Amino acid sequence: MSGVDDALDTLLLPFETRQLQWSDDAMFMRARYGASLSQIADERLTCVQSFKPEAEILRRAGFKVSPSIELSSRKYSLILMLPPRQRDEARALFAQAISMLKPEGVVIASAGNNEGARSLESDLEKLCGNVHTLSKNKCRVFWSSPSEHTIDATLLSDWSTGDLSRPILNGRYISRPGIFAWDRIDIASALLAQNLPIGLSGSAADLGAGFGFLSDALLERCQSIVALDVYEAEHRALELAQTNLAQYQSRLPIEYHWHDVTAGLNSKYDIIITNPPFHTQASIDRPDIGRRFITVAGQSLKPGGQLWLVANRHLPYEQVLVDGFDSVNVVTQQQGFKIIVATRSAHEIKRPRK
């Protein structure tokens, strides 16, 4: 993990400058860990983080972490957040925060200037009334202590349901704002689905499954798949995959894993399919993530097993594929993407002991 998190550091600036007082009764939505957080908060902070890699970093640092917000009668004096760029999701988080805030409590958020900070600040002001603002590190931190007289009740009601699950593509799938390609099938995944051979068989895994489109395509096309493991680091997406794949549960066992694939897998498979991520949540290009997905896939296939992969044509995956597999073939190249099938040897190679 990088040692620099400008949005997090800026979020905590008002506490460092004593414009705000820390509270032991605090919640941190879309929480991330950093040295600046440890200087202010302790393990009593309630953290909500649905993205497994970030959740694990927080857990290892000693914080309590939940993948989802438990809306209940509990109220907080202080709610912090690092809101996402997707506007419906961010507005829903603002509304949820206000609904869980104690009288005279404070809600505070931070975002990078290139991640929609001004729009996010404007939305909080529309919802709560006046906000206070500071700028630093090319980020903005903004906060409010709303009352029943300043809160826009209509917006609060409208925005609170803005990121709920809903049917998409004429009801074919259930999805929600904020996850990857939430309201459509991305071109790369559609291309991989079209090229999956109907004869694929055995136990399978989908790495980075999103709301379950590729898993659905695999099970619909390949009747000889006998078991499926679904891996997804974003808990909100994994919940959707469970709903979208429920129709297959009577046909074969399906297990769902809230898991960071880059940490490795504990099982072996005949077939692995993936449209691996190659950037961070902040949209920074990270082809090393995709390369790690490929390495883990190679380590997790049975002898003779196959990886079916789609990737942007320009991504430098060839060397890691050659290093990890016995044969690598480009099935097709279309629309800026490449479909690759990589196969493990049908025989385990016993390497000499050193």
N, C-alpha and C positions, 0 to 999 in steps of 0.2 A: 504494500500500500504506500502511496505517496505521502510524504510528511507534510504536504501543503494542502489545506482545504480552505480556500479563501472564503467561501460562503459560510462555513462553520465558524471560522475565526471572526467574521464580521457579525454573525448572529450573536455572539457572546460579548461584543464590544460594549453595549450599554451597561453590562454588569461590571466590566472592568473599569469603566469610567464612572461608575456609581450613579448613573442615571436611572438604573433599575436595581432592585434588590432581589437576590436569589431567594427562592422558596424551597423548602424541603418537600413541599406538596406540588411537585412539578411533573409534567408529561412532556416528552419530546417525540413529536410525530415526524416520520421519515428520518429518524435519527441516524447520525453518523458519528463515529468515534474520531477524536483527535486529542492531541496533548492539551489544547485549550479547554476542552470539555472536562478533563480530569482535574484541572486546576480550579474549577468552579463547582462541579457536581460530584456526588458520590453514588454508591450503589443503590441508594434509595430512589434515584431518578427512574421513572417509568418510561422505557423506550419502546417505540413502535417502529418496526422496520420489516417490510415484507420481502426485501431482497436478501437472499441467504448470505452472500459473502459479507455484506455490511453487518447483518445481524450477528454473524459469527465473530467478527472483530469486536463488536460491543460486548458479546457474551464473554469472550476471553479477557476483556478488560474489567470484568466484574459487574457489568450492568445487567439488570433484568430486561429481557427483550421479549416482545410478543410480535407475531407476524401481522396481527390485525388489531384494530381498535375495538375494544369491548365497550359498547355504549351501555352505560348503566347509570345508576343513581349517583355514582361517585362524581364529585366535582373537584376541580383543581384550581389552585391560586395562580398558577403559571403554566402556560402551554406554549412550548417552542415548536417551530417547524422549519424544515427545509423543503418548501413546496416544490412539486414537479412543474415542468413547463406546460404539460397538457392542461388546458384551462379548466375543463369540466372537473377533472380530478382535483386540481388545486382548489377550485371554488368549493367542492364538497368537503375538502379538508378544513377550509376556513369555517364552513358552517358547522362541521362536527366539533371543531375546537370551541366555538362560541357556545354550543349547546352543553359543553362539559365544563364551562368556566364558572367559578364562584363569583358572587357579587364583588365588584372592585378588583377582580382578577385581571391578569394581563395576558394577551396573546401576542406573540412576537415571531416574525418570520424574516428570512434572509434568502437572497438569490443573487446570482451574478447578473451584471448588466446585460450580458449577451444571452441570458437565460430567461428573459422576460421580467426582470425585477420591477420595472416601472409599471407594467400592466398588473402584476401581482399586488403591488402596493396600492394601485388604484382600486382593485377589487376589494381589498380589505377596508379601504376607506369607504367605499360604497356600502359595505355591509355593516360597518361598526361606527361610522362617523369619523371624527378627526383621528389622524395617525401621526406619530412622531417618527422621524427618519434621520438616519445617519448614513454616510457613504464612506467606504474604505475598500481597498483591495479590489477595485473595479466591481464592487458589490454594493447592494443596498440592504440595510436592516430597517425594519419598520414595525411599529407596535402600537397597540391600542388597549385601552381599558374601557370597554363598552358598558353601557347600562341599558336597561330596557327602553329608555327614552331615545337612545341613539341608534339602536340596532334596527335595521330595516327588516321587519318581520316577513315581508313577502319574499325578499331575496333569500333570507335564511331558510324559508320553506322550500323555495325553488332549488337552491344550490345544494341542499342537503341530500337530494336524490340524484345529483348530476352525474355521479360515477357508478350508479347501480348497474348490475348486470341486466342485459337486454338482448332480445333476438336480433341477429344480423343476417344479411344475405337471405332474405325471405324466410327467416326462421330456421335456417339450416343449422346455425350455431348460436350459442349464447356467448356474449363477450361484454366488455366494459371499457370505458375510456381509461387511458393511461398505460395499457400494456402494448407490446409491439404489434403494429398493424391491427389495431383492435377492431376496426370496422370493415376489414377487407381481407382477402387472401393475397399476401405479398407475391410478387411475380416469381421470385426464386423458389418459394415453397410449392407454388402451383406447378412449376416446371419439374421439380423433383417428383411430385406426386404423379405426374403424367408419365414419367419414365420408370417408375417402379415396376419390375416384372411381376406378373401375377403368380409366378411359381416360387416366390420367396417363401421359406418355411422355417419352422422351428421357433425358438425363443427369440424375442426381439426387444430392442430398447430404442426409445426416441430421446435424444439428448438435446435439451433446450426446446421443449415441446410447445411452449406458448399455450394457447387455448386449445390445442389438441388437433389442429388441422392435419398435420402429417400422420399422426397416429391413426386418425380416422381414415385417411386415404389408404394407409397400409392395411388396416383390418378389412376395409371394404373390398380392396383388390386382391388380397392374398389370403385365401381361405385356409391355408395350411400353417399360418402363424398360430402357435399353441399357447403362448404366454407373452405378455407385454409389460415392460417396466417403463414408466413415464417419468423423466427427470426434468425438473424446471426449478430455476433459482428464484423466480418471482412467485411468491405464494398466491398473489391475486390471480395470476394466470393459471396456476396449478388447480385451483378450485374450479375454474371454468373448464379445464380439461376433464376433470372428474364428471362434470355435468354432460359435456359433449360426447364422452365416450361411454356413458352409462348403458347405452343400448347393447354394447358388446359384452357386458359383464356376465350374462348368462351363457355366453359361448366359450369364453376363455378367461383365465385369471389375469387381472390387470392390477398392478401396484403403482402407487403414485408417491414420488419422492421429492420433497422440498430439499433440493440438494444443489451444491455448487459442483458442477461436473469437473472443473479444473482440479478439484481435490482428489479425483480418482473415483473409481467404482469398485464395489466388492463382489460383483457377479460377472458371469461370463455368458455371452450371447452368440446365437447363430447369425443374427442380423442386427445391425445398428443403422439407424437413419438419423440424419441431422442437417439442419440449416444453422450452422453455428454462429453465435454473435461475434462481431469483430470490432465492436466499439463499446465504450463505457456508457453508463446512464447519462453522462454529460455529453454524449455524442462525440467523444474523442476516439479517433481511430486506434484500435488495439488488435492488429492481426495476430499478436501472440496469443490472444484468447482462443481464436479459431485454431491455431496450431496446437494448442494444448488440448482442445476437444479432440483433434485427430489423433494425437498421441494416446490419450486415454481410451479412445475407441479401439485403437490397435491393441492395447493391453487388455481389453475387455472382450475380445472376440475369441470364440472357440477355434480350434484348428479348422481351416476351411471356411471360416466365417467371413461375412462381407460387410463392408461399410459403404452405404449409399449417402453421398454428400453433395450438397449444392453450395456454390460459393461464387462471389463476384469474380469475373474472369481475371481481374488484375491482381487478386490476392496471392501472395507468395506461399502457397501450400505444397508445392510439388516436392520439395526436399524432405519435408517431414513425412509425406506420404511414402516416398521411396524408402526412407529409413525405417518405417514402421510396418510395411506390408510387402508381400511377396510379388504381387502384381497390382498395377495401377492403370486403369483405362479411363479415358475421357469418353463418356457415352454420347454427349452432345454439347454444343456451345450455342446458346441462343440468347438474344436480348441482353447481352452483357454478362451472362452467367454461364457457368460450366457445371455439368453433372458428372461426377466421378464415382466409379465403383472401384474399391480397393479390397483385395482379398488376402486373407492370411493363408499360409501354407496349410495343406491338409494334414501335415504331420508336425508335431511339436519338435523343435530343434533343441536337442540337449547340448547346452553349452558347457565346455570343459570348466571344471572348477579351478579357480585361481589359487 
